[in-house]
């Protein structure tokens, strides 16, 4: 009896180990690839320089607003790159925009529909004012003692950020319908990982230069490189 019970337990243990070993892994890990996008602009940077006569101790005496930021390799910064044809689980992380040095930092943010965290690191009065079409407009004062505010952007669109106290402040929040997105760095590159394999569309948006799309074939475990040149 004891021998039979021992044999039965041993068989169950082996079966359990086999079940654990052969359990299939996550779909994203097994079937996804990486899309690496290089965005360029064959033109000169566009920078607006404005004189400041308010809160100069915190903001300085001159503001530079980068409408088109181009690196030495013609890489275009602050372009939103996404794969709108790819579906996946939502990103549950809040997007965060800080008001620092009387600028919106980062200048361009990207998020899925959800909560946007607005910080005030300047220690002076700001007033957040958003311009949108499908999301309700936000128009709220953020005094120096209110270091963090949380607002909701629940529908996909590109939302313009301004400050009614400091008119030169400008930023953008891209609310996207897909979890596969990024914002190009100073070299004009963005890397999007775990994109489902197959034919996908890559979309690039820039606040001044508009949108462009490219088709790409994504293969599991491989990197698909895409180059897009934005036009005036």
C-alpha positions as CSV (number, residue, x, y, z in Angstrom):
1,X,0.0,0.0,0.0
2,X,2.8,2.3,1.0
3,X,4.7,1.5,-2.2
4,X,1.6,2.2,-4.4
5,X,1.1,5.5,-2.6
6,X,4.7,6.5,-3.0
7,X,4.6,5.6,-6.7
8,X,1.4,7.6,-7.2
9,X,3.0,10.7,-5.5
10,X,6.1,10.4,-7.6
11,X,4.1,10.2,-10.8
12,X,2.1,13.3,-9.8
13,X,5.3,15.2,-9.0
14,X,6.8,14.4,-12.4
15,X,3.6,15.3,-14.2
16,X,3.5,18.6,-12.3
17,X,7.1,19.4,-13.2
18,X,6.4,18.6,-16.8
19,X,3.4,20.8,-16.8
20,X,5.4,23.7,-15.4
21,X,8.2,23.2,-17.9
22,X,6.0,23.1,-20.9
23,X,3.6,25.9,-19.9
24,X,3.5,28.3,-22.8
25,X,5.1,31.8,-22.2
26,X,3.4,35.2,-22.6
27,X,2.2,36.0,-26.1
28,X,4.2,39.3,-26.1
29,X,7.4,37.6,-25.2
30,X,7.0,34.9,-27.8
31,X,5.4,36.7,-30.7
32,X,6.6,40.3,-30.6
33,X,9.2,42.2,-32.4
34,X,10.9,45.7,-32.0
35,X,10.2,48.6,-34.3
36,X,13.1,51.1,-34.4
37,X,12.1,54.4,-36.1
38,X,14.5,57.1,-37.3
39,X,12.7,60.4,-38.0
40,X,14.7,63.1,-40.0
41,X,14.0,66.5,-41.3
42,X,16.0,68.0,-44.2
43,X,15.7,71.6,-43.0
44,X,16.8,74.1,-40.4
45,X,15.7,74.1,-36.8
46,X,12.9,76.6,-36.0
47,X,13.3,78.4,-32.7
48,X,11.3,81.4,-31.4
49,X,13.1,83.7,-29.0
50,X,10.9,85.8,-26.8
51,X,11.6,88.5,-24.2
52,X,10.4,87.8,-20.7
53,X,9.3,90.6,-18.4
54,X,7.4,88.5,-15.7
55,X,8.8,86.2,-12.9
56,X,12.3,86.7,-14.3
57,X,14.0,85.3,-11.2
58,X,12.4,82.0,-12.0
59,X,11.9,82.2,-15.8
60,X,14.9,84.2,-16.9
61,X,14.8,87.1,-19.3
62,X,14.5,85.2,-22.6
63,X,12.5,82.2,-23.6
64,X,13.3,79.8,-26.4
65,X,10.4,77.9,-28.0
66,X,11.6,75.0,-30.1
67,X,9.1,74.6,-32.9
68,X,11.3,72.2,-34.9
69,X,14.3,70.7,-33.1
70,X,16.9,69.1,-35.4
71,X,20.1,67.3,-34.4
72,X,23.4,67.3,-36.2
73,X,22.4,64.1,-38.0
74,X,19.1,65.7,-39.2
75,X,17.3,63.7,-36.5
76,X,14.0,65.3,-35.6
77,X,13.3,65.4,-31.8
78,X,9.8,65.6,-30.2
79,X,8.0,63.5,-32.8
80,X,5.4,61.1,-31.6
81,X,5.8,57.6,-33.1
82,X,3.1,55.0,-32.7
83,X,1.8,51.7,-34.2
84,X,-2.0,52.4,-34.3
85,X,-2.7,49.0,-36.0
86,X,-1.2,47.1,-33.1
87,X,-3.4,46.1,-30.2
88,X,-2.3,45.2,-26.7
89,X,-3.0,45.7,-23.0
90,X,-3.3,49.3,-21.9
91,X,-0.4,51.0,-20.2
92,X,-1.6,51.9,-16.7
93,X,1.2,54.3,-15.9
94,X,0.4,58.0,-15.6
95,X,2.0,60.5,-18.0
96,X,3.8,63.3,-16.1
97,X,4.4,66.9,-17.3
98,X,6.4,69.2,-15.1
99,X,6.4,73.0,-15.2
100,X,10.1,73.7,-14.7
101,X,12.0,76.9,-15.6
102,X,8.7,78.2,-17.0
103,X,8.7,75.4,-19.6
104,X,6.6,72.2,-20.0
105,X,9.0,69.3,-19.4
106,X,9.0,67.2,-21.5
107,X,7.8,69.4,-24.4
108,X,5.9,66.5,-25.9
109,X,4.5,63.6,-23.9
110,X,2.6,60.5,-25.0
111,X,0.0,58.4,-23.1
112,X,-3.0,56.1,-23.4
113,X,-6.4,57.5,-22.3
114,X,-6.2,57.9,-18.5
115,X,-4.6,60.2,-15.9
116,X,-2.2,63.0,-16.6
117,X,-0.1,64.2,-13.7
118,X,0.8,68.0,-13.8
119,X,3.7,69.1,-11.6
120,X,4.7,72.7,-10.6
121,X,8.4,72.7,-9.7
122,X,8.8,76.5,-10.2
123,X,7.3,77.7,-6.9
124,X,5.3,80.4,-8.7
125,X,1.7,80.6,-10.0
126,X,1.0,78.8,-13.2
127,X,-2.4,78.2,-15.0
128,X,-2.8,75.1,-17.0
129,X,-4.9,75.6,-20.1
130,X,-5.5,72.8,-22.6
131,X,-6.9,73.0,-26.1
132,X,-8.6,69.9,-27.4
133,X,-11.5,68.7,-29.5
134,X,-12.9,65.5,-28.0
135,X,-11.6,65.9,-24.4
136,X,-13.0,68.6,-22.1
137,X,-10.7,71.6,-21.9
138,X,-8.7,72.1,-18.6
139,X,-8.3,75.7,-17.4
140,X,-7.1,75.6,-13.8
141,X,-4.7,77.7,-11.7
142,X,-1.8,75.8,-10.1
143,X,-0.4,78.0,-7.3
144,X,3.1,77.4,-5.9
145,X,1.8,75.4,-2.9
146,X,-0.1,73.0,-5.2
147,X,2.9,70.9,-6.4
148,X,0.9,68.2,-8.2
149,X,-2.5,68.1,-9.9
150,X,-4.1,65.1,-11.6
151,X,-6.4,65.5,-14.6
152,X,-8.0,63.0,-17.0
153,X,-7.7,62.8,-20.8
154,X,-10.0,59.9,-21.7
155,X,-10.1,60.1,-25.5
156,X,-7.4,59.8,-28.2
157,X,-6.2,63.1,-29.7
158,X,-3.3,65.5,-29.6
159,X,-3.8,68.0,-26.8
160,X,-2.1,71.4,-26.7
161,X,-0.8,72.7,-23.4
162,X,-0.4,76.4,-22.5
163,X,-0.1,78.6,-19.4
164,X,-2.3,81.6,-19.1
165,X,0.2,83.3,-16.8
166,X,3.2,82.8,-19.0
167,X,2.1,83.1,-22.6
168,X,5.3,81.6,-24.2
169,X,4.9,78.2,-22.4
170,X,3.8,75.5,-24.9
171,X,3.6,71.8,-24.7
172,X,1.8,68.8,-26.2
173,X,0.2,65.6,-24.9
174,X,-0.5,62.8,-27.4
175,X,-3.3,60.6,-26.2
176,X,-3.1,57.4,-28.2
177,X,-5.4,54.4,-28.8
178,X,-2.5,51.9,-28.7
179,X,0.1,51.0,-26.0
180,X,2.8,50.9,-28.7
181,X,4.3,54.4,-28.9
182,X,7.3,56.6,-28.1
183,X,8.7,60.1,-28.6
184,X,11.9,60.7,-30.6
185,X,15.0,61.7,-28.7
186,X,17.5,64.4,-29.7
187,X,18.8,62.1,-32.4
188,X,15.4,61.5,-33.9
189,X,15.0,57.9,-32.8
190,X,12.3,56.0,-30.9
191,X,12.2,52.3,-30.1
192,X,8.9,50.4,-29.6
193,X,9.2,46.9,-28.2
194,X,6.9,43.8,-28.1
195,X,5.0,44.9,-31.2
196,X,2.8,42.0,-32.5
197,X,4.3,40.2,-35.5
198,X,2.8,40.9,-38.9
199,X,2.1,43.8,-41.2
200,X,1.8,47.0,-39.2
201,X,1.5,50.8,-39.8
202,X,3.9,53.2,-38.2
203,X,2.6,56.7,-37.8
204,X,4.7,59.8,-37.0
205,X,3.2,63.1,-35.8
206,X,5.0,66.4,-35.3
207,X,3.4,69.6,-33.9
208,X,4.7,71.7,-36.9
209,X,5.3,69.2,-39.7
210,X,2.1,67.1,-39.5
211,X,1.8,63.3,-40.0
212,X,3.3,60.6,-42.1
213,X,2.9,56.8,-42.1
214,X,4.9,53.8,-43.3
215,X,4.1,50.1,-43.6
216,X,6.4,47.7,-41.9
217,X,6.7,43.9,-41.5
218,X,7.3,43.0,-37.9
219,X,8.9,39.6,-37.2
220,X,9.0,37.9,-33.8
221,X,12.3,38.4,-32.0
222,X,13.7,40.7,-34.6
223,X,14.2,44.5,-35.1
224,X,12.4,46.2,-37.9
225,X,14.0,49.5,-38.8
226,X,12.0,52.3,-40.4
227,X,13.2,55.6,-41.7
228,X,10.8,58.6,-42.2
229,X,11.7,62.0,-43.5
230,X,9.3,64.8,-42.5
231,X,8.6,67.5,-45.0
232,X,7.8,71.2,-44.5
